[in-house]
Amino acid sequence: KVIMITTVFRLSSTKFNVKKFLDYSRWKPIRYWLEGEEDRYRHEVNKSSGFNLDILGSRRYSKLEFQRHIDAIVLFIKENEVFLKKLKRQKTVEMSIDIGIIIEKELMISTSFKGEILKLVNQYNIELVVSFYLGRSSAERK
């Protein structure tokens, strides 16, 4: 059973001043990391600097909700074309959009993308990722 869905824009680079970029950007990341510092989640030294930006907060999963995340990605790209064009020109910058799906148990899910979202992520060389995380239902957490 799918419990939750969340979507983030992720940028990472080995030769890009993330802090300076964020100081002049209107983007407010939910997390950022710096090259050479220890990653508190993976307990290893970061090989790059970067940040995660929440595109659409975590929501209970449904087919309608999945489509809302796709629509939010399209809107995010369109609203941030100027930044994305500049970032695309930076050869060391890697960008991705990660749709995180939290599931209760092992399960097989199939999803597909078509149309405008594919055109836009390709236009800015953004990798589109779907990640699955094992979570617990609210009944199991009690």
CNS distance restraints for C-alpha pairs under 8 A (distance, minus, plus):
assign (resid   1 and name CA) (resid 103 and name CA) 5.76 0.50 0.50
assign (resid   1 and name CA) (resid 104 and name CA) 5.45 0.50 0.50
assign (resid   1 and name CA) (resid 105 and name CA) 6.60 0.50 0.50
assign (resid   1 and name CA) (resid 107 and name CA) 7.26 0.50 0.50
assign (resid   2 and name CA) (resid  61 and name CA) 6.25 0.50 0.50
assign (resid   2 and name CA) (resid 101 and name CA) 7.08 0.50 0.50
assign (resid   2 and name CA) (resid 102 and name CA) 6.05 0.50 0.50
assign (resid   2 and name CA) (resid 103 and name CA) 4.34 0.50 0.50
assign (resid   2 and name CA) (resid 104 and name CA) 6.24 0.50 0.50
assign (resid   3 and name CA) (resid  60 and name CA) 5.97 0.50 0.50
assign (resid   3 and name CA) (resid  61 and name CA) 5.67 0.50 0.50
assign (resid   3 and name CA) (resid 101 and name CA) 7.64 0.50 0.50
assign (resid   3 and name CA) (resid 102 and name CA) 5.56 0.50 0.50
assign (resid   3 and name CA) (resid 103 and name CA) 5.37 0.50 0.50
assign (resid   3 and name CA) (resid 104 and name CA) 6.51 0.50 0.50
assign (resid   3 and name CA) (resid 135 and name CA) 7.62 0.50 0.50
assign (resid   3 and name CA) (resid 136 and name CA) 7.93 0.50 0.50
assign (resid   3 and name CA) (resid 137 and name CA) 6.75 0.50 0.50
assign (resid   4 and name CA) (resid  58 and name CA) 6.49 0.50 0.50
assign (resid   4 and name CA) (resid  59 and name CA) 5.54 0.50 0.50
assign (resid   4 and name CA) (resid  60 and name CA) 4.50 0.50 0.50
assign (resid   4 and name CA) (resid  61 and name CA) 4.74 0.50 0.50
assign (resid   4 and name CA) (resid 101 and name CA) 5.92 0.50 0.50
assign (resid   4 and name CA) (resid 102 and name CA) 5.05 0.50 0.50
assign (resid   4 and name CA) (resid 103 and name CA) 7.16 0.50 0.50
assign (resid   5 and name CA) (resid  58 and name CA) 5.53 0.50 0.50
assign (resid   5 and name CA) (resid  59 and name CA) 5.52 0.50 0.50
assign (resid   5 and name CA) (resid  60 and name CA) 6.39 0.50 0.50
assign (resid   5 and name CA) (resid  61 and name CA) 5.58 0.50 0.50
assign (resid   5 and name CA) (resid  66 and name CA) 7.39 0.50 0.50
assign (resid   5 and name CA) (resid  99 and name CA) 7.05 0.50 0.50
assign (resid   5 and name CA) (resid 100 and name CA) 5.58 0.50 0.50
assign (resid   5 and name CA) (resid 101 and name CA) 4.58 0.50 0.50
assign (resid   5 and name CA) (resid 102 and name CA) 6.17 0.50 0.50
assign (resid   6 and name CA) (resid  56 and name CA) 6.50 0.50 0.50
assign (resid   6 and name CA) (resid  57 and name CA) 5.80 0.50 0.50
assign (resid   6 and name CA) (resid  58 and name CA) 4.39 0.50 0.50
assign (resid   6 and name CA) (resid  59 and name CA) 6.58 0.50 0.50
assign (resid   6 and name CA) (resid  69 and name CA) 7.80 0.50 0.50
assign (resid   6 and name CA) (resid  99 and name CA) 5.86 0.50 0.50
assign (resid   6 and name CA) (resid 100 and name CA) 5.05 0.50 0.50
assign (resid   6 and name CA) (resid 101 and name CA) 6.60 0.50 0.50
assign (resid   7 and name CA) (resid  54 and name CA) 6.29 0.50 0.50
assign (resid   7 and name CA) (resid  55 and name CA) 5.59 0.50 0.50
assign (resid   7 and name CA) (resid  56 and name CA) 5.71 0.50 0.50
assign (resid   7 and name CA) (resid  57 and name CA) 6.97 0.50 0.50
assign (resid   7 and name CA) (resid  58 and name CA) 7.47 0.50 0.50
assign (resid   7 and name CA) (resid  69 and name CA) 6.84 0.50 0.50
assign (resid   7 and name CA) (resid  97 and name CA) 7.04 0.50 0.50
assign (resid   7 and name CA) (resid  98 and name CA) 5.60 0.50 0.50
assign (resid   7 and name CA) (resid  99 and name CA) 4.43 0.50 0.50
assign (resid   7 and name CA) (resid 100 and name CA) 5.92 0.50 0.50
assign (resid   8 and name CA) (resid  52 and name CA) 6.07 0.50 0.50
assign (resid   8 and name CA) (resid  53 and name CA) 5.30 0.50 0.50
assign (resid   8 and name CA) (resid  54 and name CA) 4.54 0.50 0.50
assign (resid   8 and name CA) (resid  55 and name CA) 5.19 0.50 0.50
assign (resid   8 and name CA) (resid  56 and name CA) 7.31 0.50 0.50
assign (resid   8 and name CA) (resid  97 and name CA) 5.68 0.50 0.50
assign (resid   8 and name CA) (resid  98 and name CA) 5.34 0.50 0.50
assign (resid   8 and name CA) (resid  99 and name CA) 6.68 0.50 0.50
assign (resid   9 and name CA) (resid  52 and name CA) 5.67 0.50 0.50
assign (resid   9 and name CA) (resid  53 and name CA) 5.02 0.50 0.50
assign (resid   9 and name CA) (resid  54 and name CA) 6.48 0.50 0.50
assign (resid   9 and name CA) (resid  55 and name CA) 6.50 0.50 0.50
assign (resid   9 and name CA) (resid  95 and name CA) 7.33 0.50 0.50
assign (resid   9 and name CA) (resid  96 and name CA) 5.86 0.50 0.50
assign (resid   9 and name CA) (resid  97 and name CA) 4.44 0.50 0.50
assign (resid   9 and name CA) (resid  98 and name CA) 6.40 0.50 0.50
assign (resid  10 and name CA) (resid  50 and name CA) 7.28 0.50 0.50
assign (resid  10 and name CA) (resid  51 and name CA) 5.78 0.50 0.50
assign (resid  10 and name CA) (resid  52 and name CA) 4.57 0.50 0.50
assign (resid  10 and name CA) (resid  53 and name CA) 6.37 0.50 0.50
assign (resid  10 and name CA) (resid  95 and name CA) 5.66 0.50 0.50
assign (resid  10 and name CA) (resid  96 and name CA) 5.13 0.50 0.50
assign (resid  10 and name CA) (resid  97 and name CA) 6.01 0.50 0.50
assign (resid  10 and name CA) (resid  98 and name CA) 7.31 0.50 0.50
assign (resid  11 and name CA) (resid  50 and name CA) 5.20 0.50 0.50
assign (resid  11 and name CA) (resid  51 and name CA) 5.55 0.50 0.50
assign (resid  11 and name CA) (resid  52 and name CA) 6.73 0.50 0.50
assign (resid  11 and name CA) (resid  93 and name CA) 6.87 0.50 0.50
assign (resid  11 and name CA) (resid  94 and name CA) 5.68 0.50 0.50
assign (resid  11 and name CA) (resid  95 and name CA) 4.54 0.50 0.50
assign (resid  11 and name CA) (resid  96 and name CA) 6.53 0.50 0.50
assign (resid  12 and name CA) (resid  48 and name CA) 6.19 0.50 0.50
assign (resid  12 and name CA) (resid  49 and name CA) 5.48 0.50 0.50
assign (resid  12 and name CA) (resid  50 and name CA) 4.00 0.50 0.50
assign (resid  12 and name CA) (resid  51 and name CA) 6.66 0.50 0.50
assign (resid  12 and name CA) (resid  93 and name CA) 5.87 0.50 0.50
assign (resid  12 and name CA) (resid  94 and name CA) 5.33 0.50 0.50
assign (resid  12 and name CA) (resid  95 and name CA) 6.63 0.50 0.50
assign (resid  13 and name CA) (resid  48 and name CA) 5.29 0.50 0.50
assign (resid  13 and name CA) (resid  49 and name CA) 5.49 0.50 0.50
assign (resid  13 and name CA) (resid  50 and name CA) 6.26 0.50 0.50
assign (resid  13 and name CA) (resid  92 and name CA) 5.50 0.50 0.50
assign (resid  13 and name CA) (resid  93 and name CA) 4.66 0.50 0.50
assign (resid  13 and name CA) (resid  94 and name CA) 6.15 0.50 0.50
assign (resid  14 and name CA) (resid  35 and name CA) 7.00 0.50 0.50
assign (resid  14 and name CA) (resid  47 and name CA) 7.07 0.50 0.50
assign (resid  14 and name CA) (resid  48 and name CA) 4.57 0.50 0.50
assign (resid  14 and name CA) (resid  49 and name CA) 6.13 0.50 0.50
assign (resid  14 and name CA) (resid  92 and name CA) 6.47 0.50 0.50
assign (resid  14 and name CA) (resid  93 and name CA) 7.62 0.50 0.50
assign (resid  15 and name CA) (resid  48 and name CA) 7.98 0.50 0.50
assign (resid  15 and name CA) (resid  92 and name CA) 6.17 0.50 0.50
assign (resid  15 and name CA) (resid  93 and name CA) 7.78 0.50 0.50
assign (resid  16 and name CA) (resid  49 and name CA) 7.39 0.50 0.50
assign (resid  16 and name CA) (resid  92 and name CA) 7.30 0.50 0.50
assign (resid  16 and name CA) (resid  93 and name CA) 7.08 0.50 0.50
assign (resid  17 and name CA) (resid  21 and name CA) 6.22 0.50 0.50
assign (resid  17 and name CA) (resid  49 and name CA) 7.72 0.50 0.50
assign (resid  18 and name CA) (resid  22 and name CA) 6.10 0.50 0.50
assign (resid  18 and name CA) (resid  34 and name CA) 7.70 0.50 0.50
assign (resid  18 and name CA) (resid  49 and name CA) 6.39 0.50 0.50
assign (resid  18 and name CA) (resid  50 and name CA) 6.03 0.50 0.50
assign (resid  18 and name CA) (resid  51 and name CA) 7.64 0.50 0.50
assign (resid  19 and name CA) (resid  23 and name CA) 6.14 0.50 0.50
assign (resid  20 and name CA) (resid  24 and name CA) 6.60 0.50 0.50
assign (resid  21 and name CA) (resid  25 and name CA) 6.03 0.50 0.50
assign (resid  22 and name CA) (resid  26 and name CA) 7.35 0.50 0.50
assign (resid  22 and name CA) (resid  27 and name CA) 6.60 0.50 0.50
assign (resid  22 and name CA) (resid  28 and name CA) 7.41 0.50 0.50
assign (resid  27 and name CA) (resid  53 and name CA) 7.31 0.50 0.50
assign (resid  28 and name CA) (resid  53 and name CA) 6.73 0.50 0.50
assign (resid  29 and name CA) (resid  51 and name CA) 6.19 0.50 0.50
assign (resid  29 and name CA) (resid  52 and name CA) 5.48 0.50 0.50
assign (resid  29 and name CA) (resid  53 and name CA) 4.38 0.50 0.50
assign (resid  29 and name CA) (resid  54 and name CA) 6.85 0.50 0.50
assign (resid  30 and name CA) (resid  51 and name CA) 7.64 0.50 0.50
assign (resid  30 and name CA) (resid  52 and name CA) 5.84 0.50 0.50
assign (resid  30 and name CA) (resid  53 and name CA) 5.60 0.50 0.50
assign (resid  30 and name CA) (resid  54 and name CA) 6.35 0.50 0.50
assign (resid  31 and name CA) (resid  51 and name CA) 5.55 0.50 0.50
assign (resid  31 and name CA) (resid  52 and name CA) 5.28 0.50 0.50
assign (resid  31 and name CA) (resid  53 and name CA) 7.24 0.50 0.50
assign (resid  32 and name CA) (resid  49 and name CA) 7.55 0.50 0.50
assign (resid  32 and name CA) (resid  50 and name CA) 5.59 0.50 0.50
assign (resid  32 and name CA) (resid  51 and name CA) 3.91 0.50 0.50
assign (resid  32 and name CA) (resid  52 and name CA) 6.26 0.50 0.50
assign (resid  33 and name CA) (resid  37 and name CA) 7.44 0.50 0.50
assign (resid  33 and name CA) (resid  39 and name CA) 7.28 0.50 0.50
assign (resid  33 and name CA) (resid  46 and name CA) 7.40 0.50 0.50
assign (resid  33 and name CA) (resid  48 and name CA) 7.88 0.50 0.50
assign (resid  33 and name CA) (resid  49 and name CA) 5.33 0.50 0.50
assign (resid  33 and name CA) (resid  50 and name CA) 5.42 0.50 0.50
assign (resid  33 and name CA) (resid  51 and name CA) 6.19 0.50 0.50
assign (resid  34 and name CA) (resid  46 and name CA) 6.62 0.50 0.50
assign (resid  34 and name CA) (resid  48 and name CA) 6.44 0.50 0.50
assign (resid  34 and name CA) (resid  49 and name CA) 4.12 0.50 0.50
assign (resid  34 and name CA) (resid  50 and name CA) 6.53 0.50 0.50
assign (resid  35 and name CA) (resid  45 and name CA) 7.50 0.50 0.50
assign (resid  35 and name CA) (resid  46 and name CA) 4.91 0.50 0.50
assign (resid  35 and name CA) (resid  47 and name CA) 5.33 0.50 0.50
assign (resid  35 and name CA) (resid  48 and name CA) 4.35 0.50 0.50
assign (resid  35 and name CA) (resid  49 and name CA) 4.57 0.50 0.50
assign (resid  36 and name CA) (resid  45 and name CA) 5.58 0.50 0.50
assign (resid  36 and name CA) (resid  46 and name CA) 5.23 0.50 0.50
assign (resid  36 and name CA) (resid  47 and name CA) 6.35 0.50 0.50
assign (resid  36 and name CA) (resid  48 and name CA) 7.43 0.50 0.50
assign (resid  37 and name CA) (resid  45 and name CA) 5.43 0.50 0.50
assign (resid  37 and name CA) (resid  46 and name CA) 5.64 0.50 0.50
assign (resid  38 and name CA) (resid  43 and name CA) 6.23 0.50 0.50
assign (resid  38 and name CA) (resid  44 and name CA) 5.35 0.50 0.50
assign (resid  38 and name CA) (resid  45 and name CA) 4.21 0.50 0.50
assign (resid  38 and name CA) (resid  46 and name CA) 5.91 0.50 0.50
assign (resid  39 and name CA) (resid  43 and name CA) 5.24 0.50 0.50
assign (resid  39 and name CA) (resid  44 and name CA) 5.49 0.50 0.50
assign (resid  39 and name CA) (resid  45 and name CA) 5.81 0.50 0.50
assign (resid  39 and name CA) (resid  46 and name CA) 5.88 0.50 0.50
assign (resid  40 and name CA) (resid  44 and name CA) 7.66 0.50 0.50
assign (resid  55 and name CA) (resid  72 and name CA) 6.77 0.50 0.50
assign (resid  55 and name CA) (resid  73 and name CA) 6.84 0.50 0.50
assign (resid  55 and name CA) (resid  76 and name CA) 7.00 0.50 0.50
assign (resid  56 and name CA) (resid  69 and name CA) 6.57 0.50 0.50
assign (resid  56 and name CA) (resid  72 and name CA) 6.64 0.50 0.50
assign (resid  59 and name CA) (resid  65 and name CA) 7.35 0.50 0.50
assign (resid  60 and name CA) (resid  65 and name CA) 7.47 0.50 0.50
assign (resid  61 and name CA) (resid  65 and name CA) 5.85 0.50 0.50
assign (resid  61 and name CA) (resid  66 and name CA) 6.84 0.50 0.50
assign (resid  62 and name CA) (resid  66 and name CA) 6.17 0.50 0.50
assign (resid  63 and name CA) (resid  67 and name CA) 6.41 0.50 0.50
assign (resid  64 and name CA) (resid  68 and name CA) 6.37 0.50 0.50
assign (resid  65 and name CA) (resid  69 and name CA) 6.44 0.50 0.50
assign (resid  66 and name CA) (resid  70 and name CA) 6.48 0.50 0.50
assign (resid  67 and name CA) (resid  71 and name CA) 6.13 0.50 0.50
assign (resid  68 and name CA) (resid  72 and name CA) 6.05 0.50 0.50
assign (resid  69 and name CA) (resid  73 and name CA) 6.21 0.50 0.50
assign (resid  70 and name CA) (resid  74 and name CA) 6.42 0.50 0.50
assign (resid  70 and name CA) (resid 117 and name CA) 7.25 0.50 0.50
assign (resid  71 and name CA) (resid  75 and name CA) 6.22 0.50 0.50
assign (resid  72 and name CA) (resid  76 and name CA) 5.97 0.50 0.50
assign (resid  73 and name CA) (resid  77 and name CA) 6.24 0.50 0.50
assign (resid  73 and name CA) (resid  97 and name CA) 7.98 0.50 0.50
assign (resid  73 and name CA) (resid 117 and name CA) 7.37 0.50 0.50
assign (resid  74 and name CA) (resid  78 and name CA) 6.27 0.50 0.50
assign (resid  74 and name CA) (resid 116 and name CA) 7.27 0.50 0.50
assign (resid  74 and name CA) (resid 117 and name CA) 5.69 0.50 0.50
assign (resid  74 and name CA) (resid 120 and name CA) 7.22 0.50 0.50
assign (resid  75 and name CA) (resid  79 and name CA) 6.00 0.50 0.50
assign (resid  76 and name CA) (resid  80 and name CA) 6.10 0.50 0.50
assign (resid  77 and name CA) (resid  81 and name CA) 5.96 0.50 0.50
assign (resid  77 and name CA) (resid  84 and name CA) 7.60 0.50 0.50
assign (resid  77 and name CA) (resid 120 and name CA) 6.98 0.50 0.50
assign (resid  77 and name CA) (resid 121 and name CA) 7.86 0.50 0.50
assign (resid  80 and name CA) (resid  84 and name CA) 6.11 0.50 0.50
assign (resid  81 and name CA) (resid  85 and name CA) 5.96 0.50 0.50
assign (resid  82 and name CA) (resid  86 and name CA) 6.48 0.50 0.50
assign (resid  83 and name CA) (resid  87 and name CA) 6.13 0.50 0.50
assign (resid  84 and name CA) (resid  88 and name CA) 5.96 0.50 0.50
assign (resid  84 and name CA) (resid 124 and name CA) 6.43 0.50 0.50
assign (resid  85 and name CA) (resid  89 and name CA) 6.60 0.50 0.50
assign (resid  85 and name CA) (resid 124 and name CA) 6.64 0.50 0.50
assign (resid  86 and name CA) (resid  90 and name CA) 6.97 0.50 0.50
assign (resid  87 and name CA) (resid  93 and name CA) 6.66 0.50 0.50
assign (resid  88 and name CA) (resid  93 and name CA) 7.14 0.50 0.50
assign (resid  88 and name CA) (resid 124 and name CA) 5.98 0.50 0.50
assign (resid  88 and name CA) (resid 125 and name CA) 6.80 0.50 0.50
assign (resid  94 and name CA) (resid 126 and name CA) 7.50 0.50 0.50
assign (resid  95 and name CA) (resid 125 and name CA) 7.35 0.50 0.50
assign (resid  95 and name CA) (resid 126 and name CA) 5.02 0.50 0.50
assign (resid  95 and name CA) (resid 127 and name CA) 6.27 0.50 0.50
assign (resid  96 and name CA) (resid 126 and name CA) 4.95 0.50 0.50
assign (resid  96 and name CA) (resid 127 and name CA) 4.33 0.50 0.50
assign (resid  96 and name CA) (resid 128 and name CA) 5.72 0.50 0.50
assign (resid  96 and name CA) (resid 129 and name CA) 6.92 0.50 0.50
assign (resid  97 and name CA) (resid 126 and name CA) 6.92 0.50 0.50
assign (resid  97 and name CA) (resid 127 and name CA) 6.26 0.50 0.50
assign (resid  97 and name CA) (resid 128 and name CA) 5.09 0.50 0.50
assign (resid  97 and name CA) (resid 129 and name CA) 6.01 0.50 0.50
assign (resid  98 and name CA) (resid 128 and name CA) 6.23 0.50 0.50
assign (resid  98 and name CA) (resid 129 and name CA) 4.61 0.50 0.50
assign (resid  98 and name CA) (resid 130 and name CA) 5.66 0.50 0.50
assign (resid  98 and name CA) (resid 131 and name CA) 6.72 0.50 0.50
assign (resid  99 and name CA) (resid 128 and name CA) 7.93 0.50 0.50
assign (resid  99 and name CA) (resid 129 and name CA) 6.12 0.50 0.50
assign (resid  99 and name CA) (resid 130 and name CA) 4.74 0.50 0.50
assign (resid  99 and name CA) (resid 131 and name CA) 6.10 0.50 0.50
assign (resid 100 and name CA) (resid 130 and name CA) 5.91 0.50 0.50
assign (resid 100 and name CA) (resid 131 and name CA) 4.72 0.50 0.50
assign (resid 100 and name CA) (resid 132 and name CA) 5.90 0.50 0.50
assign (resid 100 and name CA) (resid 133 and name CA) 7.18 0.50 0.50
assign (resid 101 and name CA) (resid 130 and name CA) 7.31 0.50 0.50
assign (resid 101 and name CA) (resid 131 and name CA) 6.02 0.50 0.50
assign (resid 101 and name CA) (resid 132 and name CA) 4.86 0.50 0.50
assign (resid 101 and name CA) (resid 133 and name CA) 6.19 0.50 0.50
assign (resid 102 and name CA) (resid 132 and name CA) 5.74 0.50 0.50
assign (resid 102 and name CA) (resid 133 and name CA) 4.67 0.50 0.50
assign (resid 102 and name CA) (resid 134 and name CA) 5.74 0.50 0.50
assign (resid 102 and name CA) (resid 135 and name CA) 5.70 0.50 0.50
assign (resid 103 and name CA) (resid 107 and name CA) 7.76 0.50 0.50
assign (resid 103 and name CA) (resid 132 and name CA) 6.86 0.50 0.50
assign (resid 103 and name CA) (resid 133 and name CA) 6.06 0.50 0.50
assign (resid 103 and name CA) (resid 134 and name CA) 5.10 0.50 0.50
assign (resid 103 and name CA) (resid 135 and name CA) 5.53 0.50 0.50
assign (resid 103 and name CA) (resid 136 and name CA) 7.50 0.50 0.50
assign (resid 104 and name CA) (resid 134 and name CA) 5.84 0.50 0.50
assign (resid 104 and name CA) (resid 135 and name CA) 5.15 0.50 0.50
assign (resid 104 and name CA) (resid 136 and name CA) 5.24 0.50 0.50
assign (resid 104 and name CA) (resid 137 and name CA) 6.20 0.50 0.50
assign (resid 105 and name CA) (resid 134 and name CA) 6.58 0.50 0.50
assign (resid 105 and name CA) (resid 135 and name CA) 7.69 0.50 0.50
assign (resid 106 and name CA) (resid 134 and name CA) 7.83 0.50 0.50
assign (resid 113 and name CA) (resid 117 and name CA) 7.19 0.50 0.50
assign (resid 113 and name CA) (resid 118 and name CA) 6.84 0.50 0.50
assign (resid 114 and name CA) (resid 118 and name CA) 6.05 0.50 0.50
assign (resid 115 and name CA) (resid 119 and name CA) 6.54 0.50 0.50
assign (resid 116 and name CA) (resid 120 and name CA) 6.13 0.50 0.50
assign (resid 117 and name CA) (resid 121 and name CA) 6.21 0.50 0.50
assign (resid 118 and name CA) (resid 122 and name CA) 6.03 0.50 0.50
assign (resid 119 and name CA) (resid 123 and name CA) 6.04 0.50 0.50
assign (resid 120 and name CA) (resid 124 and name CA) 6.57 0.50 0.50
assign (resid 121 and name CA) (resid 125 and name CA) 5.89 0.50 0.50
assign (resid 121 and name CA) (resid 126 and name CA) 4.80 0.50 0.50
assign (resid 121 and name CA) (resid 127 and name CA) 6.79 0.50 0.50
assign (resid 121 and name CA) (resid 128 and name CA) 7.09 0.50 0.50
assign (resid 122 and name CA) (resid 126 and name CA) 6.15 0.50 0.50
assign (resid 122 and name CA) (resid 127 and name CA) 7.86 0.50 0.50
assign (resid 136 and name CA) (resid 140 and name CA) 5.91 0.50 0.50
assign (resid 136 and name CA) (resid 141 and name CA) 6.51 0.50 0.50
assign (resid 137 and name CA) (resid 141 and name CA) 6.52 0.50 0.50
assign (resid 138 and name CA) (resid 142 and name CA) 6.72 0.50 0.50
